[in-house]
Amino acid sequence: MDADVVASVESFAALVAVAALVGAVAVRTGLPYSVALVLFGLALATFGPRQPIHLIPSIVLAALLPGLVFEAAYHTDLGALRRTFGGVVLLAVPGVVISAAAVGGMLSLTTELPFDRAFLIGAIVSATDPAAVVAAFRRLQAPERLTTLVEAESLLNDGTAIVVFSIALSATRGDVSTLDAVVTFVSTILVSVVIGSVTGLLAWRFVVGVDDHLVELTASVALAYGTYLLADRLHESGIIATVVAGMVLGSLGHRRGMSDRTLEALDTVWEFVAFLATALAFLLVGLAMTGAQLLDALVPIGWTVAAVLLARAFVVYGLVGGAARLLHATGRDPEMPVGWFHVMFWSGLRGAVAVALAL
């Protein structure tokens, strides 16, 4: 067997064991799980033996990203999404580009990084990941419209951020014109939506004719990872395709074709997959750097955080707030409470997708 493959499997098994142990400590101490994982990885990289983690980058992306997004997409209520679609699009498309540009501009002005590389960093940190916020929403029974806005934004901007990241990465390797970037961005999103819709429908048609929860669960795994790999092979966005496929299967499957036992199995297994993918991503980012490296980068990190917050404020209060006021003035939408904008601003957390891209 190939030595790199064996080393990757060994590293994966070790990381899973560590994630379980750190998780148990986090539960007992009340420390957020993601923070505990990053701190443990950082401490191990700083004070432990310099033993490299053997993980093939393409395997990291293909293993983590579909698991991170499919579970949330599967549970998305398409009816609620349609009612908030305009706000979600503003947050997930121009919001991502504005955030990436703000970080790129800030870093190019305050550091020696050229703009193309600074913009690449902006693309990495432009996607939000408010998983903890959404969990709190559900416990507190927050308004459905607000919950859908925040959760759907994180789903859709995972895909758009990765498209922007891919374009930015290409720009660092050669000349990419503005027109080429725009055409690539739009066409990638549209084609990826079609791929996800088709695979989601095919998977739903398959599970309709099967009355076995294990077979249906296996089909969902094949759908999530198969859709991602198919879109990626066609040089489209695997994440956008996977998100759409999950939405289609979840929406149609809940209405017809899946038994209660199947739905329960899907909930349990995909919750575990998303949890494991998140744990591995945060643990890996801790292992990827030492305390000294973190201190050396503290100033540009501060500028990046400032740029992220400023861009988030402009997108939430400017774009979404302006659109909401306009729709309300024309009688097409109920007024959105001011407090909702404050919640949306602070729910723009960055998480595992950014970590996976950085790795």
GUDO-984638 format. One record per residue: residue in one letter; x negated, y negated, z of N, C-alpha, C, O in turn. Coordinates in pm, whole numbers, plus 32768, in hexadecimal, padded with zeros to 4 digits. Each point is the difference from the previous one (the first is absolute). Example, Ala and Ser with C-alpha at 12.3 -4.5 7.8 and 13.67 -1.06 7.14 Angstrom:
BEGIN
a7AD98239830C80597F8980007FA67F8880007F9880028042/s808B7F957F767FAE7F898006804D7F9380497FCD7F918011/
// end
This chain:
BEGIN
m7FAC8077800080547F8980007FA87F8380007F967FFF803F/d80957F997F7B7FB47F857FF77FE47FC6808B805A7FF78053/a7F287FE27FC57FD87FD18085804B7F81802880247FF08074/d7FF47FB57F2B80487F84801F808F801C802A80367FBE8059/v800980A57F658089802380238005803A808E80567FDB804F/v7F4C80807FCF7FFB803B80877FE97F938068804180008069/a7F637FA37F7B7FE57F94805F807A7FA78013801A7FD2806F/s803180167F2580797FAF800B80698044805680427FBF8051/v7FCE80C57F9E8062804A80507FD68000809280547FEE8059/e7F2B80267FC27FCF7FFE808A80177F778040802B7FF78073/s7FB97F9F7F4180157F78803480937FE8801C80247FC18064/f8032806F7F4380907FEE8012802F80458080804B7FC6804E/a7F8880B77FC88028804880797FCF7FB8807E80497FF98063/a7F3D7FD37F997FCB7FB88075804F7F818019801D7FDF8073/l80067FD87F23804B7F838010808C801A803880317FB28052/v800F80B97F828085802180347FF8801F809680557FD4804D/a7F4680797FDA7FF08021808E7FE87F828053803A7FF0806B/v7F707FB77F637FE47F848048807E7FA98007801C7FC58068/a802F80347F2B807B7FB07FFF80628032806A80427FAF8042/a7FC880D47FCF8059803880657FD27FDB808D80517FDA8055/l7F2C80317FC47FCB7FE08085800F7F6C802180297FDC806E/v7FB67FCE7F30800E7F6F801780937FDC801180227FA88050/g8035809B7F65808F7FE6800D80338020808B80517FB78038/a7F7F80B780018029802780877FD37F978066804B7FDE805C/v7F3B7FEE7F947FCF7F98805A80517F807FEF80207FBD8063/a8001801F7F20804D7F877FE580898006804080317F9D8037/v800E80D87FC380858010803C7FF97FEA809780597FC3803B/r7F3D807180057FF37FF480917FDD7F73802D802A7FD4806B/t7F897FE57F447FD27F7A8027805A7F907FCF7FF77F8F802F/g806280907F7080567F997FC97FBD7FAB7F95803C7FA07FD1/l7F49808280087FB97FB77F97803C80257F78801A80757FE6/p7FFD7F287FC2803480227F7B7FA880687FBC7F857FF88005/y80BA80687FBD7FB980737FC77F987FD57F997F8F80308002/s80987F777FA47FA47FD57F977F867FB9803B7F9080147FD2/v80877F9880937F907FBA80417FA3806480437F867FF27FF6/a80B18072804F7FAE806480437FA9804C7F9B7F8B801B801C/l80AD80067F707FB480497F9B7F8D7FAD7FC87F9180327FF1/v808B7F4F7FF17F967FA97FCB7F927FEE80687F8A80077FDE/l809B7FE2809F7F9C7FEC80697FAB807D80157F877FF88013/f80BA807D7FEA7FB5807E80117F9E80127F8C7F8B80208015/g80A67FCC7F717FA8800E7F8C7F8D7F9E80037F8F80237FDF/l808E7F61804A7F997F9980097F97802580697F887FF07FEA/a80A6804180897FA48028806A7FA980767FD47F888004801C/l80B6805C7F9F7FB580757FD27F977FD77F987F8F80318003/a80987F757FA17FA27FD37F9A7F8E7FAE803C7F9080037FCD/t808D7FB480A17F9B7FA9803C7FA2804C805C7F877FEC7FFB/f80B0806B805A7FAF804080677FE780947FE77FA6803B803E/g80A680037F697FF1808E7FE87F93801D7F9B7FC17FA37FCB/p802880DC80187F9C80257F9A802D7FD27F76807780067FE1/r7F2D7FCE7FCE80217FD07F7A801880767FA37FB1801A7FA5/q80BB802B8073802580737FAF80687FD37F9A806F7FDB8027/p7F7080257F57805F7FCC7F9D807E80567FF67FFB807A8011/i80747F447FD5807E80477FE9800980217F6C7FFF7FA67FAB/h800B80D980368001802B7F74809080087FCD80448066800D/l7FE97F2B7FB980837FFE7FC37FF67FBF7F767FCC7F917FF4/i806580B27FA77FFC7FCB7F7880667F8F7FF580768017801D/p7F627F6F7FB9805C7F8C7FFF8082801A7FB6806B7FD98030/s7F8F80677F5C807A80177FB48060805D804C807A7FF27FF4/i7F4F806C805980548059805180427FB28071807380188022/v7F417F89801980387FAC806B807B7FB67FCE806880008042/l7F8C7FC07F4980717FB47FCA8075805B7FDD80717FE38025/a7F7380897F94806B80597FD3804480478074807680237FF7/a7F417FF48077803A80478072804C7FA2805C806880258036/l7F657F607FDD803C7FA6806280737FAD7FC8806A7FF7803F/l7F847FCE7F4C80627F9D7FD1808C80397FE780617FC3802E/p7FAF80AF7F8D808880337FED8047801E808480777FE5800F/g7F3F80548050803C801D808280277F84804D805F8003804E/l7F577F8F7F9D801D7F83804680837FC17FD180477FC3804F/v7FD8804C7F3080727FB47FCA807D80557FE7806F7FCA8000/f7F8180B97FEB8074804F7FD780698008806E80787FF67FE5/e7F5B801B809780608012806E80597F8580108079800C8011/a7F4A7F7C7FEB804F7F86800E805A7FEB7F8780737FD5800E/a7F5A804B7F7A80527FF07F878078805D8002806E7FDA7FD8/y7F7D809F8058806C8063800680717FD2805A807480217FE8/h7F6B7F92808080677FD2805F803A7F787FDD80567FCD8048/t7F7E7FF77F4B80317F7B7FDB809080077FCE802180537FAC/d80337F568088808C7FF67FD780077FA87F837FEB7F878009/l803280B57F8380017FB37F84806E7F977FFE7FF07F977FC1/g807E80838084806B7F9D80077FD27F83804980187F917FD1/a7FA5808180A17FCA7F8E804A7F917FBC7FB37FF17F868006/l7FC080C97FB07F947FC77FB180377FA57F927FC97F957FE6/r80A180957FDA803B7FAD7F96802D7F7880367FF37F9B7FBC/r8041806380BF80307F8380397F8F7FA0802680177F888010/t7F7080AC7FFF7F8E7FAB80267F937FFF7F967F8F7FD8801A/f809380557F6D7F9B80197F9A7FB27F827FDB7F8680057FED/g80BF7F8A80097FBD7F857FD87F937FD980627F907FE07FD8/g8090802480AA7F9D7FDE80667F8D806380037F8D7FD98012/v809380A77FDB7F98806680017F9F7FEB7F8C7F86800C8011/v80AF7FD57F797FAA7FE97F8B7FA57F8880167F8A80057FDE/l80AB7F8F805C7FAC7F8B801C7F8E8022805F7F8F7FD27FEE/l808E807E80777F9A802780607F9A80607FC47F887FF8801D/a80A880637F8F7FAC806F7FD27FB37FE37F807F9E80457FE3/v808C7F577FCE7FB87FE57F827FB27F7D80097F868004800E/p80BC7F867FEA7FB07F8580117FBF7FF880897F947FC6800E/g80AD807480587FC57FFD80857F7A804580067FA37FCF803F/v805180A47F7E7F82804A7FFC7F957FB27FB57F8E7FF5802D/v80977FD57F607F9F7FB67FAD7FD07F83804A7F897FE17FFF/i80D47FD780417FDB7F87804B7FA3802280737F9E7FBA8018/s808080B080307FAA802A806F7F7580257FD07F9C7FD7803C/a805B80767F577F7E80277FCA7FB17F867FD27F877FF78017/a80BE7FAB7FA67FBC7F887FCF7FD27FA880747F947FC57FFA/a80BD803180707FDC7FAE80747F83803680447FA57FB58021/v805680CF7FF37F8B803E803E7F867FF17FA47F937FE0802F/g808180377F507F917FF27FA17FC97F737FFF7F867FEC8001/g80D47FB17FFC7FD27F757FFF7FB97FDB80817F997FBC7FFD/m809E806F80747FC37FE080817F75803D800C7FA27FBC802A/l805080C47FB27F7E8042800D7F997FC97F9E7F8A7FF68021/s80A37FE87F667FA17FC97F9F7FCD7F7680297F917FD97FDE/l80C37FDC806E7FD87F7B80307FA88007807D7FA87FAC8012/t807080B880427FBC800380837F8F806780087FB880038063/t803880507F377F9480627FFF7FB97FFB7F7980227FAE7FAA/e7F7D80A980447FB780047F82803F80607F9C7FC780187F95/l80AC8020808C8042805D7FA580347FB77F84803E7F97800D/p7FAA809F7F7B80417FC77F898096801A8006802E805B8046/f80207F557F6F80918007800D803880897FDA8060802D803E/d7F6680167F5E803980807FD77FF780678070805E804E8014/r7F327FB380357FF3805E807080547FD48078803780548048/a7FD27F2A7FCD80547FCD806D8093801E7FE5804C8022805B/f7FDD7FD17F26808A801F7FDD801D80948012806F80258025/l7F2D80307FC2801080908017801F801D8093805680518020/i7F637F6A803A801D800F808F808D7FCF801E8049803E804E/g7FDE7F537F7380897FCE8012806880647FD48067800F8042/a7F7F80367F4E805E80657FD1800B80748063806C80378013/i7F257FED802B8001806E806080577FE08078804980578031/v7FB07F2C800080487FDD807B80867FBD7FE6803C7FC7805B/s7FF4803E7F2A807C7FB77FDF8080804E801E806B7FC4800A/a7F8C80C080058078805180188020800580957FA780168053/t80D77FD67FCF802A8008808C802380908026802180527FAA/d7FD77FCA80D7801E8087803380417FF580897FC1801F8065/p80BD7FB47FA080407FE480828045807A803C80717FF58030/a7F4D807F7FCF8040807A8031802B7FF28092806F80288025/a7F397F9F802E80227FF0808E80737F9D8012805480108059/v7FAE7F887F51806B7F9C80088086803F7FDE80647FE98045/v7F9F80667F51807D80417FD680318061806C8078800A8019/a7F2A803E80258026805A806D80407FB280738062802E803B/a7F677F5D7FE3803A7FAC8069808A7FCD7FD6805C7FF98051/f7FB17FE27F2F80837FD57FCC806B8069801B806E7FE0802B/r7F6F809E7FBC8062806B800F802680148092807480198020/r7F297FDB8039801F800E808F80587F8D8030805880158054/l7F907F737F7880497F8A802D80807FE77FB080487F9F8019/q7FD380BA7F8580757FF27FAA80027F767FBE80647FB88008/a7F2E80257FB77FF57F817FB7805F80027F898027806B7FD2/p7FFE7F1F7FFA805B7FFB7F8C7FCA80517F8A7F897FFC7FE2/e80D0804C7FDD7FD880597F937FBB7FB47F8F7F9E802F7FC7/r80957F5B80197FC77FB37F927F707FD8801D7FAA80097FA8/l803B7FCC80D27F787FDA80277FA4807A7FFE7F8F7FF87FCE/t809F807880677FAF807A80027FDE802C7F727F8E80267FE4/t80D57FD57FC37FE980297F757F9C7FA47FBB7FAA802E7FB6/l80617F4E80627FA27FA17FC67F70802280257FA880067FAA/v8041801280D57F78801880317FCC80877FD07F8E800B7FD3/e80C6805D80367FD280867FDC7FF0800D7F697F9E80397FD1/a80C27F937FE17FF7800C7F6F7F8B7FAF7FCA7FC180287F9E/e80227F6780A17F8A7FB37FD47F828055800C7FAE80047FA4/s8043804080CD7F87804F80147FF680727F9C7F9280257FD6/l80E1801480047FFF806C7F9D7FD67FCD7F777FA780397FC1/l809B7F5D80117FE77FD07F797F787FBC7FF47FBE800D7F99/n80187FAB80D07F807FBB7FEF7F88805D80107F917FDA7FDB/d8083809E805A7F9480637FF97FDB80197F6E7F8B80047FDB/g80DC800E7FD37FE8801A7F727FC77F887FB87F9F800E7FB6/t809D7F7B805D7FCF7F8B7FB97F737FDA802E7FAF7FD37FAF/a8034804080D17F7A7FE180317F98805C7FC07F917FD47FE1/i809280AA800D7FA0805D7FC37FED7FE27F6C7F9280127FCB/v80D77FBF7FF17FF17FD57F757FA37F877FF97FA57FFC7FAD/v80717FA280AA7FA97F8A80047F71802A80227FA07FCD7FC6/f8052809180997F7B803380267FBA803F7F887F8A7FE77FEA/s80BE80697FC87FC480427F8B7FD27F9B7F987F94800D7FC7/i80BF7F8D80227FDB7F977FA17F877FB380337FA47FE27FB3/a805C7FFE80CF7F8F7FB6803A7F8080527FFB7F947FCB7FE7/l807880B8802F7F8B80567FFA7FC780057F727F867FFE7FED/s80D380067FAF7FD47FFD7F747FBA7F7C7FE07F9F7FFD7FB4/a80937F9680887FC57F7D7FE77F727FF680357FAE7FB77FC8/t8032809280A37F787FFD80367F9F80507FA97F877FF2800D/r80AF80607F9B7FAC80547FAA7FF57FC97F727FB280347FB1/g80997F67802E7FFE7FC77F7A80667F917FF480477FE18060/d7FC07FE37F2B805C7F8F7FEA808E80327FEE801A80597FAF/v80417F6D809C808F801B7FF280477F797FF37FFD7FAF805D/s804380397F3180427F807FEB807F7FF7805380368066802C/t7FF87F1F7FEA807B7FEC804D807680447FBC8053803D8042/l7FB37FB87F38806E803F7FB67FFC8097800F8067803F8016/d7F227FFB7FDF7FF480918010802D802B808C804380668010/a7F987F4B805580248021808A80977FFC80128039805A803E/v80087F407F8C80927FF3800D804780717FB8805D803D8037/v7F797FE07F4F803F806D7FB37FED80858046805E804F800A/t7F297FCB80277FE5807D80488057800A807D8036806A801D/f7FD57F28802C804F7FFE807C809180237FE5803980578042/v80057F647F5D808E80147FE38019808B7FC6805B8046802B/s7F547FE17F74801680827FBF7FEB80748060804880647FFB/t7F557F90805D7FE6806A806180768013805D80278071801D/i80127F2080138074800A805A807680407FB9803F805B8037/l7FE07F787F4E807580337FB87FF080957FDF805C804E8017/v7F317FD87FB47FEB808D7FDA80018058807C8035806F7FFD/s7F917F6280707FFD804F807B808C80158039801E806B8035/v80387F2F7FC1808B800D802C8047806C7FAE804C80508037/v7F9C7FB27F48803E80657FA97FCF808C80278051805D800B/i7F2D7FB3800A7FC980828026803F80308082802A80748009/g7FDD7F36805B803A8026807F809380217FF7802F805D8042/s801B7F587F6D808F801B7FEE801780897FC18057804C802C/v7F5B7FD37F6E801080807FBA7FDC8075805B804C80618008/t7F427F98803B7FD8806F80578060800F8076801E8070802A/g80137F20800C80608006806E808280437FD680378052804A/l7FFA7F8B7F3F807B803D7FCE7FEC80967FE7805780508021/l7F377FD57FA47FE5808E7FE67FF9804F80838034806F8009/a7F8C7F57805C7FF780458081808A800E803F802080688039/w80337F307FBD8086800780388053806B7FB98048804D8040/r7FAE7FB87F3B804A80677FB57FD3808B802A8050805E8004/f7F2F7FB0801C7FCD8082802B803A80278088802F80708010/v7FCE7F358052802D80228086809780138006803280468058/v80187F7C7F4A809180147FFD802180947FEC806280338038/g7F4D80127F78801B808C7FE27FC080628060800680797FEA/v7FBC7F5580817FBB80568060803D7FEC808A80187F8E8029/d7FFF80DC801E80367FF480877FA1804280648026805A804A/d7F5D7F777FB57F9A8033805B7FA97F8B802B7FBF7FC17FAC/h8040802180D67FBC7F86802D7F6980067FEA7FC27F987FEB/l800280E080187F7180097FEA7FDC7FE27F6E7F9E7FBC7FE4/v80B380767FC07FE87FE57F7280147F6B7FE37FB37FC37FB6/e80B680038085801C7F727FE97F947FA8803D7FDC7F997FC8/l7FF2808F80AB7F927FB6803E7F8280077FAA7FB97F9D7FEE/t802C80DA7FDD7F8D80117FA7800F7FA87F847F9E7FC57FD1/a80DC80337FFC80197FAB7F8A7FE57F6D80207FCE7FB77FAA/s8052801C80D07FE67F7580257F6B7FE280067FD47F947FD7/v7FDC80CC805B7F6F7FEF80037FC97FFA7F727FAC7FAC7FE0/a808580AF7FCB7FD57FFF7F7380277F7C7FBD7FB47FCA7FAF/l80C280028073802C7F817FC77FA47F8E802A7FD47FB17FAC/a8010804480D67FAE7F9180327F7580017FC37FD47F9C7FC7/y7FE680D480467F7680057FD27FF780137F687FA57FCC7FC0/g80B9807E80087FFE80127F6F801D7F7F7FB57FC17FE47F9A/t809E7FCC8098801E7F817FC17F897FA280077FDD7FBE7F9F/y7FE3803E80D67F8A7FAA80107F9380287F9C7FC87FAB7FBA/l801980D680407F9480307FA880237FEE7F6D7FA87FE17FAF/l80D88034802D802A7FEE7F757FEF7F6E7FD47FC77FE47F97/a806C7FC080BB7FF47F737FDE7F6E7FD57FFB7FD77FB47FA8/d7FDA807D80B77F727FDD80027FB980367F857FAA7FBC7FC7/r807980BC800F7FC3803A7F8880237FAF7F837FB17FF87FA2/l80C67FCC805E802B7FAC7F907FD07F70800F80287FA97FB3/h7F83803E80B17FC87F7B801C806B7F9B80257FF77F8A7FDF/e806F80A6806780687FA980357FF6800180997FA180388038/s80C07F8A800C7FF97FF880938040807B8040807A80107FFC/g7F338044803F80358075804580587FDC807680618046801D/i7F7D7F4D8029804D7FD98076808B7FCF7FD88063802A803C/i7FA77F7F7F6080847FD07FD5805580757FD0807680098023/a7F5080517F8F804B80747FCF802E80578074807180317FFF/t7F3A7FE48065802580528073806E7FBF8052805C8043802E/v7F9A7F3A7FE580687FB7804A8087800E7FBC8064801D8042/v7FA07FCF7F3D807E800A7FB58035808F8006807880148014/a7F31804E7FDA802A808D8006803C80218088806780448009/g7F597F8C806280358017808780877FC080158058803C803E/m7FBA7F497F8E80817FBC800C806E804B7FB6806F800E8033/v7F7180217F55806480487FB08028808280458077801D800D/l7F278031801F8020807F8042804E7FE8808180628045801B/g7F737F5A803480447FE5807E808E7FD07FED805A802C8047/s7FBB7F797F5A80857FC97FEA806180697FCA806F800E8033/l7F66803B7F66805880657FC5800D807A805A806C803A800C/g7F267FEE803480038077805480587FF1807A8041805F802A/h7FC17F29801180557FEC8075809480037FD9805580268051/r7FCA7FB27F35808C80007FD4802E808A7FD480708029801D/r7F3780207F9D802980847FCD7F8480527FE37FA17FCF7FC3/g806080AE80677F97805B7FD87FA9803480707FB980627FEE/m80497F5D80887FAB802D806E8054801F807B80577FB28026/s7F8D80C0801780478026807A7FC87FB480777F967FC27FF6/d80B28043807A7FD07FBF807A7F7B803A802E7FA97FB88032/r804880CB7FBC7F82804080297F8C7FCD7FAB7F927FEA8034/t808580057F4A7F997FCC7FA87FDB7F7180247F8A7FDD8006/l80DB7FCF80147FE77F7580247FAF7FF580807FA87FAC800C/e807880AA80547FB68000807F7F70802B7FEA7FA37FC6803A/a804980A17F737F7880307FE47FAE7F947FB87F8C7FEA8020/l80B27FD37F807FBB7F957FB87FD87F8F805E7F907FCC7FF8/d80CB800E80607FE17F9580607F87802480557FA57FAF8012/t805A80CB80237F96802B805B7F79800B7FB97F9C7FCB8030/v806280787F5E7F8280197FBA7FC57F7F7FCB7F877FE9800D/w80CB7FC27FB67FC97F867FC67FDA7F9980697FA67FAF7FEA/e809D805380887FD47FAB806F7F748029802D7FAC7FAB801D/f803C80DA7FE97F7D803280267F967FDC7F987F927FD48023/v808E803D7F5C7F9F7FE17F957FD87F6D80057F8A7FDF7FF7/a80DA7FC780177FE27F7180067FAD7FDF807C7FA47FAE7FF9/f807D809180777FB57FEB807C7F6F802C7FF07FA47FB88027/l804780BE7F9E7F7980357FEF7FB07FA97FA07F8B7FE5801A/a80B27FF07F787FB97FAC7F9F7FD67F7B803F7F917FD07FEA/t80C97FF680657FDF7F8280447F8F801480647FA47FAF8007/a806380BE80467F98801C80637F7780107FBF7F9E7FC8802F/l805D80847F657F8080177FBD7FC87F7F7FC67F887FE88006/a80D07FC47FC17FD17F837FC47FC07FA580697F947FCA7FEA/f80AF802580887FC97FA880677F83803A80417FA57FB58024/l805680CC7FEB7F89803E80387F8A7FF07FA17F907FE5802B/l8088802D7F557F957FF37F9D7FC87F747FF87F877FED7FEE/v80D07FAE801F7FCD7F777FF67FA87FE0807A7FA07FB47FF5/g80808087807D7FA87FEF80737F7980427FEB7F997FC98028/l806780AD7F9A7F8380477FE77FAD7FC07F927F8780187FF8/a80B87F977FB47FBB7FC97F8C7FA47F8C80227FB47FD47FAA/m80517FF980D27FAD7F8D80237FD0800D80908038804C804F/t7F607F687FD17FCC7FFD808880257F7B8042802E7FA37FBD/g7FBF805680C5801C7F8480477FAC7F8C7FCD80307F8F7FF7/a7F52808D7FE77FA87F967FCE80327FCA7F7A7FFE7F877FE9/q802E80D27FBF80367FD47F7F807D7FAC801380147F9E7FB8/l803F808780A880797FB5801B7FE07F738031803E7F9F7FD6/l7F60805780847FD97F7C80347FC37FA97F9280197F877FFC/d7F9980B57FAB7FC47FB47F92806A7FC47FA47FEB7F967FC5/a808680AF802F80697FD37FA4806E7FB3804780697FE57FC6/l7F807FF680B8806B7FC5805080337F7B7FC680797FE68000/v7F2D7FC77FCF80297F7D7FCA805580107F81806D7FC77FFA/p7F6680857FA0805980137F8D80828048802180677FE87FC0/i7F95807080A5807D8041802C80607F968034807780047FE2/g7F567F9D806C80547F948034803C7FAC7F9080777FE08004/w7F397FFD7F9880357FB57F8E806A80507FB580647FC87FD2/t7F8780BB8022806180547FBB80858003804B806A7FF47FC3/v7F90801A80C1807B8000805080497F7B7FF2807A7FFD7FF4/a7F3C7F95800D803D7F7C7FF080467FF57F78806F7FCD7FF7/a7F4F80647FA0803B7FF97F7A807D80567FF680627FD87FC2/v7F9A809E807B8075805A7FFF80777FBD8044807080067FCE/l7F787FB980A5806D7FBF804A80397F897FB480797FED7FFB/l7F307FC37FC8802E7F8D7FB38052802C7F87806A7FC77FE3/a7F65809F7FD7804A80327F8C8085803C802980657FEC7FBC/r7F9D805B80B3807C803C803080667F9480238077800E7FE1/a7F5B7F88805F805B7F938023803C7FC07F8280777FE37FFC/f7F3580087F9E80327FC37F848068805B7FBD80677FD07FD1/v7F7C80B2802A805B805D7FBC8085800C804A806A7FF97FC3/v7F90801780C2807A8017804F80547F808009807780017FDF/y7F4A7F92804E804C7F85801780187FB17F7F80667FBD7FF1/g7F3A804D7FB0800C7FB67F84805280497F96806C7FD37FDA/l7F5F809F7FF78043804A7F948085803C802D80697FE07FC8/v7F928077809D807A8044802B80617F9E8041807880057FE5/g7F547FA2807080567F9E804080437FA37F9D80777FE4800B/g7F3D7FED7F9280397FA97F9A806A80487FAE806A7FC77FE4/a7F7A80B57FF58061804C7FB2807F801B8050806E7FF97FCB/a7F82802680B78074801A805680577F83800F807B80097FFC/r7F457F848016804E7F83800D80497FE07F7E80727FD18003/l7F4E80477F8C803E7FE67F7F8079805A7FE980697FD27FD4/l7F8880AF804B806F805E7FEE80747FDE805D8074800C7FDA/h7F6A7FCB80A0806A7FDC805F80497F827FD2807A7FF7800D/a7F3C7FA97FBE803D7F837FD2805F80177F8B80637FB87FF1/t7F7F80AC7FBC8057801F7F8E806E80638025805080277FAA/g7FB6800280D68069805B802D7FED808F7FD78060804E8006/r7F277FD97FD07FE880887FCF7FC9805D806C7FF580787FEB/d7FE97F4F80897FC480528068801A7FC0808880007F85800A/p801680CB805E80127FC580867F7E7FC180317F9380257FD3/e807A7F7D80877F8A7FBB80347FA88060804E80318052804E/m7F4B7FA37F9D7FA1805580487FCF7FB6807C7FCB7F917FF2/p804580A680857FD57FBB807B7F6C7FDE7FFC7FAF804C7FCB/v802D7F41806E7F757FD480037FA8806680497F8D80167FDB/g80AA8027808E7FB38063804B7FD480757FAC7F99803D801C/w80B47FE47F7B7FD9806E7FA97F7B7FE27FB97FAE80597FEC/f803F7F287FEE7F837FDB7FBB7F89800D805E7F94802A7FD5/h807F7FB380AB7F94801280607FDD8095800F7F8B80248009/v80DB80307FFA7FEA8091800C7FB780357F847FA2804E800C/m808B7F867F7E7FBE802D7F847F6E7FD47FFB7FAA804A7FD0/f803C7F3E80617F757FCF80007FA7805980557F96802B7FD3/w80967FF180A87FAB804E805A800680967FE57FB0804B8037/s80AD7FE17F748004808E7FDD7FA6801F7F897FFB80737FD2/g7FBE7F2A7FFB7FA680177F8F7F7C804080297F967FCF7FDB/l8072809C80717F878045802F7FBA80487F8E804080297F9F/r7F3F7FE7806E7FB3804E7F9E7FDE8086803F7FE580088077/g801B80637F387FF08083803D7FB880667FAA7F987FE47FC4/a80A2809380377FB880747FCD7FE37FFB7F6B7F9A80357FD4/v80BD7F8C7FDC7FE67FFA7F707F847FAB7FE57FAB80257FAF/a804A7F6A80957F887FAC7FF37F84804D802A7F967FF57FC1/v8077805980A97F90805180307FD880677F987F8980147FE6/a80DA802E7FE07FE380667F9A7FB97FC37F867FA3803B7FCB/l808A7F4F800A7FC07FBD7F8E7F707FD880227FA6800F7FAE/a80467FBE80CB7F7A7FD9802A7FA2807980007F8C7FF57FD9/l80A7807D80547FAD807A80037FDD802E7F747FBB80647FEF/
// end
